[in-house]
């Protein structure tokens, strides 16, 4: 789950990081009132995407009238595919230096990684690609956490204008927030050193680990809405987990793990999955709805059905697929591989009703689906 700046920054403040005074508003009159209370401010579009400044979604205002004018100009803008409906009116900060700091889940070390760079306030990814040494990295033992000495070691040798201690404290606070709120990513760009030597977070990107949303229900309700395709919206209404991708091989499997494995296999054999869609758990009786959504994707060239039954019986899932297939009568080829609870009944059903022999090995089914998709596309 992604969180916009207005929802993420208070989490930093609760963990000990300084943030500017700010108010969330939804119209220009409220922006005027907020600017009157705050003083010279920054009018900031609230959308769950980056590069807001380059898009004209962040502007300085010296007066309340100027803030109101900026608010009128920014509200309704399209930035990164999102319409600006909210603004953060935030107090200006006298900036001496701009830095970058983040904590993320690192797949290589399989643990938290603290990142720090003195090249904050810019396109830090591009900048550190040109100069990889500009980004310092510190893997953290999650059982021990990040100490102040650890943070100081990350900053060792950098010219930080005497602010190293306060920056180290900020990194420790950032790590504290990362752990407390089960973040996949907490990023501050820029983290600034002010003219009077304080360290303040001027922005924040927060991505919550979806699997921990149940532990943060009061927080999760403030997550930014994810843009969805029409098919994804239909799947959500049907209670299915569906993600539309750019490939041509449709994938229908039960369980997220098996679905991901099947998608990896499609890629391994030279194909491109058209979707993620799993019908495991409570969704195991929704095969008909699932197939209807899959077949509505115009890019689909073949369909791969991979069922591995346990609690979710393969004969129940296969019955749904077979019924939907006969109702919808699609023109694309379909390939089955079925194992687990109810497999004998499921295989017999597919043979009888569709005249299709399921593959014994998943790899063979995947190869056939990939080959068929390529032939259809040729």
C-alpha positions as a printed NumPy array, in Angstrom:
array([[  0.   ,   0.   ,   0.   ],
       [  1.29 ,   3.414,  -0.971],
       [  0.745,   6.468,   1.183],
       [  0.791,  10.065,   0.123],
       [  2.983,  12.604,   1.836],
       [  0.263,  14.021,   4.091],
       [ -0.426,  10.553,   5.552],
       [  3.205,   9.434,   5.754],
       [  4.864,  12.418,   7.425],
       [  2.979,  12.187,  10.727],
       [  4.425,   8.678,  11.114],
       [  7.902,  10.183,  10.957],
       [  6.965,  12.795,  13.552],
       [  5.636,  10.101,  15.908],
       [  8.99 ,   8.36 ,  15.62 ],
       [ 11.031,  11.448,  16.472],
       [ 11.74 ,  13.103,  13.121],
       [ 11.075,  16.805,  12.674],
       [  8.553,  17.837,  10.01 ],
       [  7.23 ,  21.304,   9.083],
       [  3.778,  22.484,  10.207],
       [  1.196,  21.614,   7.581],
       [ -2.509,  21.365,   6.799],
       [ -4.334,  19.187,   4.301],
       [ -6.864,  21.091,   2.182],
       [ -9.156,  20.329,  -0.733],
       [-10.001,  23.788,  -2.111],
       [ -8.407,  27.17 ,  -2.633],
       [-10.298,  28.909,   0.195],
       [ -8.996,  26.348,   2.666],
       [ -5.529,  26.825,   1.194],
       [ -5.846,  30.567,   1.831],
       [ -6.869,  29.98 ,   5.451],
       [ -4.072,  27.494,   6.012],
       [ -1.479,  29.867,   4.57 ],
       [ -2.736,  32.663,   6.792],
       [ -2.148,  30.459,   9.828],
       [  1.186,  29.014,   8.717],
       [  2.816,  31.961,   6.955],
       [  5.129,  31.613,   3.932],
       [  4.389,  28.116,   2.687],
       [  4.707,  25.48 ,   0.021],
       [  1.606,  24.357,  -1.873],
       [  2.062,  20.652,  -2.625],
       [ -0.087,  18.355,  -4.743],
       [ -0.982,  15.136,  -2.94 ],
       [ -0.791,  12.254,  -5.396],
       [  0.902,   8.848,  -4.932],
       [  3.644,   9.425,  -7.486],
       [  6.976,  11.199,  -7.809],
       [  8.225,  14.15 ,  -9.848],
       [  5.45 ,  16.427,  -8.58 ],
       [  7.764,  19.426,  -8.654],
       [  8.728,  18.906, -12.301],
       [  5.046,  18.597, -13.179],
       [  4.29 ,  21.954, -11.569],
       [  2.577,  20.424,  -8.573],
       [  4.782,  22.052,  -5.909],
       [  5.021,  25.827,  -5.619],
       [  6.286,  28.325,  -3.065],
       [  3.892,  30.966,  -1.749],
       [  4.98 ,  34.056,   0.165],
       [  1.422,  35.161,   0.994],
       [ -2.01 ,  33.649,   1.53 ],
       [ -3.227,  35.201,  -1.738],
       [ -0.361,  33.542,  -3.588],
       [ -1.131,  30.199,  -1.92 ],
       [ -4.754,  30.516,  -3.011],
       [ -3.721,  31.206,  -6.611],
       [ -1.351,  28.239,  -6.618],
       [ -4.057,  26.027,  -5.149],
       [ -6.465,  26.989,  -7.954],
       [ -3.785,  26.16 , -10.525],
       [ -2.72 ,  22.826,  -9.02 ],
       [ -6.082,  21.34 ,  -8.042],
       [ -7.381,  19.275, -10.944],
       [ -3.971,  18.825, -12.545],
       [ -3.053,  15.381, -13.893],
       [  0.257,  14.152, -12.457],
       [  1.494,  10.661, -13.235],
       [ -2.022,   9.568, -14.189],
       [ -3.564,  10.899, -10.976],
       [ -5.892,  13.882, -10.637],
       [ -4.894,  16.281,  -7.872],
       [ -7.758,  16.508,  -5.394],
       [ -5.858,  17.391,  -2.226],
       [ -3.082,  19.804,  -1.316],
       [ -0.674,  20.014,   1.582],
       [ -0.044,  23.577,   2.707],
       [  3.299,  23.326,   4.467],
       [  5.478,  25.896,   6.198],
       [  8.645,  26.917,   4.364],
       [ 11.963,  25.812,   5.852],
       [ 15.301,  27.679,   5.485],
       [ 17.343,  25.023,   3.691],
       [ 21.124,  24.822,   4.006],
       [ 21.607,  21.329,   2.53 ],
       [ 19.453,  18.678,   0.913],
       [ 20.086,  14.988,   1.648],
       [ 18.48 ,  11.642,   0.881],
       [ 17.635,   8.866,   3.354],
       [ 15.638,   5.662,   3.126],
       [ 15.08 ,   2.267,   4.704],
       [ 13.835,  -0.554,   2.489],
       [ 13.486,  -4.318,   2.334],
       [ 16.579,  -5.532,   0.529],
       [ 16.078,  -8.758,  -1.466],
       [ 19.807,  -9.554,  -1.564],
       [ 20.444,  -9.441,   2.172],
       [ 16.835, -10.432,   2.967],
       [ 16.658,  -7.738,   5.571],
       [ 16.425,  -3.989,   6.092],
       [ 18.829,  -1.72 ,   4.227],
       [ 19.509,   1.902,   5.187],
       [ 20.392,   4.208,   2.298],
       [ 21.929,   7.659,   2.572],
       [ 23.202,  10.184,   0.063],
       [ 24.252,  13.82 ,   0.11 ],
       [ 22.639,  14.159,  -3.319],
       [ 19.123,  14.743,  -2.031],
       [ 16.48 ,  16.916,  -3.608],
       [ 17.193,  15.758,  -7.131],
       [ 16.653,  12.716,  -9.313],
       [ 18.736,  10.658,  -6.905],
       [ 18.327,   7.408,  -8.837],
       [ 19.758,   8.913, -11.995],
       [ 22.465,  10.73 , -10.043],
       [ 23.646,   7.618,  -8.237],
       [ 23.617,   5.619, -11.476],
       [ 26.255,   8.012, -12.768],
       [ 28.15 ,   7.9  ,  -9.49 ],
       [ 27.317,   4.718,  -7.505],
       [ 29.59 ,   5.82 ,  -4.659],
       [ 27.203,   8.711,  -3.98 ],
       [ 24.733,   6.304,  -2.351],
       [ 25.869,   4.683,   0.885],
       [ 24.228,   1.442,   1.991],
       [ 24.088,  -0.208,   5.395],
       [ 22.436,  -3.63 ,   5.833],
       [ 20.803,  -3.97 ,   9.25 ],
       [ 20.528,  -7.082,  11.388],
       [ 16.81 ,  -6.948,  12.114],
       [ 17.303,  -8.74 ,  15.444],
       [ 19.639,  -5.979,  16.65 ],
       [ 18.231,  -2.921,  14.916],
       [ 20.031,   0.279,  13.964],
       [ 22.065,   1.996,  16.673],
       [ 23.33 ,   5.57 ,  16.654],
       [ 26.875,   4.235,  16.244],
       [ 25.725,   2.219,  13.212],
       [ 24.224,   5.343,  11.687],
       [ 27.367,   7.366,  12.384],
       [ 29.459,   4.66 ,  10.698],
       [ 27.297,   5.05 ,   7.58 ],
       [ 28.052,   8.789,   7.574],
       [ 31.75 ,   8.439,   8.365],
       [ 33.969,  10.622,   6.192],
       [ 31.165,  12.695,   4.67 ],
       [ 31.257,  16.477,   4.94 ],
       [ 27.945,  17.176,   6.648],
       [ 28.683,  20.665,   7.959],
       [ 28.696,  19.582,  11.607],
       [ 25.24 ,  17.975,  11.403],
       [ 26.383,  14.346,  11.467],
       [ 25.043,  13.652,  14.973],
       [ 21.585,  15.024,  14.21 ],
       [ 21.483,  13.217,  10.88 ],
       [ 22.434,   9.974,  12.636],
       [ 19.6  ,  10.525,  15.118],
       [ 17.248,  11.076,  12.185],
       [ 18.34 ,   7.825,  10.545],
       [ 17.721,   5.94 ,  13.78 ],
       [ 14.266,   7.549,  14.013],
       [ 13.583,   6.64 ,  10.377],
       [ 14.516,   3.021,  11.055],
       [ 12.283,   3.076,  14.139],
       [  9.349,   4.181,  11.978],
       [ 10.183,   1.522,   9.365],
       [  9.943,  -1.214,  11.988],
       [  6.947,   0.179,  13.874],
       [  4.821,   0.571,  10.76 ],
       [  5.929,  -2.602,   8.9  ],
       [  7.187,  -0.631,   5.924],
       [  8.414,  -2.059,   2.657],
       [  9.927,   1.362,   2.053],
       [ 10.316,   4.618,   3.959],
       [ 12.068,   7.293,   1.928],
       [ 12.793,  10.958,   2.644],
       [ 13.877,  13.146,  -0.259],
       [ 14.867,  15.673,   0.684],
       [ 15.969,  15.327,   4.272],
       [ 17.3  ,  18.807,   4.888],
       [ 19.757,  20.491,   7.205],
       [ 18.298,  23.899,   7.996],
       [ 20.244,  27.147,   8.251],
       [ 20.097,  26.899,  12.05 ],
       [ 21.465,  23.321,  12.006],
       [ 18.315,  21.272,  12.515],
       [ 17.38 ,  18.243,  10.431],
       [ 13.861,  18.196,   8.934],
       [ 12.003,  15.798,   6.649],
       [ 10.48 ,  17.766,   3.768],
       [  8.942,  14.799,   1.98 ],
       [  8.145,  11.171,   2.689],
       [  7.289,   8.117,   0.638],
       [  5.832,   5.257,   2.66 ],
       [  4.945,   1.82 ,   1.319],
       [  3.243,  -0.479,   3.819],
       [  3.753,  -4.227,   3.581],
       [  0.32 ,  -5.358,   2.35 ],
       [  0.432,  -8.485,   4.496],
       [  0.655,  -6.369,   7.644],
       [ -2.367,  -4.216,   6.842],
       [ -4.401,  -6.137,   9.397],
       [ -2.114,  -4.868,  12.147],
       [ -2.521,  -1.27 ,  10.973],
       [ -6.197,  -0.972,  10.131],
       [ -6.449,   2.608,  11.372],
       [ -3.522,   3.475,   9.14 ],
       [ -4.397,   1.356,   6.12 ],
       [ -7.598,   3.306,   5.517],
       [ -5.45 ,   6.304,   4.552],
       [ -3.59 ,   4.36 ,   1.839],
       [ -3.735,   5.93 ,  -1.593],
       [ -6.113,   4.294,  -4.014],
       [ -4.301,   2.165,  -6.576],
       [ -5.21 ,   2.865, -10.196],
       [ -7.01 ,  -0.124, -11.661],
       [ -7.932,  -1.319, -15.12 ],
       [-11.563,  -2.113, -15.877],
       [-10.833,  -5.831, -15.561],
       [ -9.066,  -5.331, -12.239],
       [-12.082,  -3.408, -10.956],
       [-14.374,  -6.208, -12.121],
       [-12.197,  -8.78 , -10.406],
       [-12.181,  -6.813,  -7.177],
       [-15.975,  -6.649,  -7.22 ],
       [-16.038, -10.413,  -7.734],
       [-13.698, -10.924,  -4.789],
       [-10.765, -12.069,  -6.932],
       [ -7.128, -11.019,  -6.842],
       [ -6.323, -10.086, -10.442],
       [ -3.483,  -7.98 , -11.864],
       [ -3.477,  -7.233, -15.574],
       [ -0.062,  -7.504, -17.251],
       [  1.203,  -6.906, -20.749],
       [  1.729, -10.493, -21.966],
       [ -0.358, -12.885, -24.035],
       [ -0.401, -16.101, -21.965],
       [ -3.304, -16.122, -19.551],
       [ -2.616, -17.784, -16.207],
       [ -5.262, -19.305, -13.968],
       [ -4.002, -21.134, -10.899],
       [ -4.99 , -21.678,  -7.309],
       [ -2.922, -20.023,  -4.589],
       [ -0.626, -17.021,  -4.885],
       [  2.539, -19.136,  -4.679],
       [  1.497, -21.538,  -7.452],
       [  0.327, -18.617,  -9.574],
       [  3.656, -16.822,  -9.201],
       [  5.511, -20.057,  -9.956],
       [  3.413, -20.567, -13.078],
       [  4.085, -17.005, -14.202],
       [  7.812, -17.521, -13.672],
       [  7.64 , -20.704, -15.73 ],
       [  5.887, -18.873, -18.562],
       [  8.67 , -16.307, -18.577],
       [ 11.317, -19.041, -18.322],
       [ 10.002, -20.691, -21.479],
       [  9.992, -17.464, -23.454],
       [  6.427, -16.278, -22.963],
       [  4.882, -13.313, -21.196],
       [  2.094, -13.764, -18.652],
       [ -1.011, -11.711, -19.338],
       [ -2.084, -11.584, -15.744],
       [ -1.84 , -12.651, -12.138],
       [ -5.029, -14.362, -11.001],
       [ -5.39 , -16.961,  -8.308],
       [ -8.494, -18.826,  -7.259],
       [ -7.214, -20.51 ,  -4.124],
       [ -8.621, -20.32 ,  -0.601],
       [-12.136, -18.916,  -0.385],
       [-12.032, -18.049,  -4.097],
       [-11.792, -21.673,  -5.184],
       [-15.458, -21.764,  -6.238],
       [-15.105, -18.635,  -8.408],
       [-13.419, -20.223, -11.389],
       [-16.261, -19.18 , -13.669],
       [-15.996, -15.518, -12.702],
       [-12.222, -15.733, -12.996],
       [-12.293, -17.215, -16.474],
       [-14.778, -14.631, -17.656],
       [-12.42 , -11.851, -16.556],
       [ -9.375, -13.539, -18.093],
       [-11.034, -14.003, -21.455],
       [-12.081, -10.362, -21.561],
       [ -8.411,  -9.398, -21.994],
       [ -8.008,  -8.707, -25.744],
       [ -4.273,  -9.479, -25.603],
       [ -4.831, -13.089, -24.572],
       [ -3.507, -15.638, -27.108],
       [ -3.567, -18.82 , -25.005],
       [ -4.645, -19.889, -21.543],
       [ -2.769, -21.998, -19.043],
       [ -4.754, -23.583, -16.214],
       [ -2.618, -24.945, -13.396],
       [ -4.468, -26.449, -10.425],
       [ -2.862, -28.105,  -7.436],
       [ -5.588, -29.111,  -5.023],
       [ -5.54 , -29.375,  -1.261],
       [ -8.442, -27.685,   0.569],
       [ -9.49 , -26.24 ,  -2.786],
       [-10.633, -29.287,  -4.78 ],
       [ -9.459, -29.419,  -8.356],
       [-12.705, -31.019,  -9.55 ],
       [-14.716, -28.06 ,  -8.174],
       [-12.384, -25.543,  -9.806],
       [-12.279, -27.502, -13.067],
       [-16.073, -27.706, -13.162],
       [-16.243, -23.928, -12.966],
       [-13.682, -23.532, -15.744],
       [-15.373, -26.096, -17.977],
       [-18.818, -24.536, -17.524],
       [-17.485, -21.051, -18.21 ],
       [-15.536, -22.307, -21.217],
       [-18.642, -23.883, -22.711],
       [-20.718, -20.768, -22.021],
       [-18.194, -18.292, -23.405],
       [-16.931, -20.492, -26.234],
       [-13.603, -18.655, -26.666],
       [-11.385, -19.141, -29.707],
       [ -8.037, -19.317, -27.899],
       [ -6.377, -22.634, -27.009],
       [ -6.327, -23.774, -23.37 ],
       [ -3.837, -26.088, -21.651],
       [ -4.398, -27.837, -18.349],
       [ -2.203, -29.398, -15.725],
       [ -4.035, -30.721, -12.669],
       [ -2.789, -32.379,  -9.502],
       [ -3.937, -32.896,  -5.932],
       [ -7.333, -33.319,  -4.308],
       [ -9.967, -34.374,  -6.842],
       [ -7.528, -34.657,  -9.742],
       [ -8.978, -37.884, -11.157],
       [-12.452, -36.365, -11.344],
       [-11.094, -33.079, -12.679],
       [ -9.023, -34.698, -15.419],
       [-11.922, -36.895, -16.438],
       [-14.232, -33.866, -16.59 ],
       [-11.856, -31.859, -18.789],
       [-11.406, -34.814, -21.145],
       [-15.138, -35.503, -21.381],
       [-16.499, -31.975, -21.645],
       [-13.72 , -30.195, -23.562],
       [-11.966, -33.09 , -25.281],
       [ -8.646, -31.875, -23.891],
       [ -5.97 , -34.087, -22.333],
       [ -4.358, -32.306, -19.358],
       [ -0.56 , -32.432, -19.2  ],
       [  1.02 , -34.499, -16.467],
       [  3.976, -32.134, -16.102],
       [  3.539, -28.419, -15.54 ],
       [  6.557, -27.65 , -17.703],
       [  4.973, -29.38 , -20.703],
       [  1.743, -27.439, -20.236],
       [  3.641, -24.16 , -19.975],
       [  5.694, -24.86 , -23.093],
       [  2.54 , -25.683, -25.03 ],
       [  0.771, -22.508, -23.87 ],
       [  3.76 , -20.311, -24.722],
       [  4.135, -21.91 , -28.155],
       [  0.439, -21.502, -28.918],
       [  0.485, -17.842, -27.898],
       [  3.41 , -17.165, -30.225],
       [  1.684, -18.961, -33.103],
       [ -1.503, -16.971, -32.545],
       [  0.43 , -13.717, -32.507],
       [  2.376, -14.527, -35.69 ]])
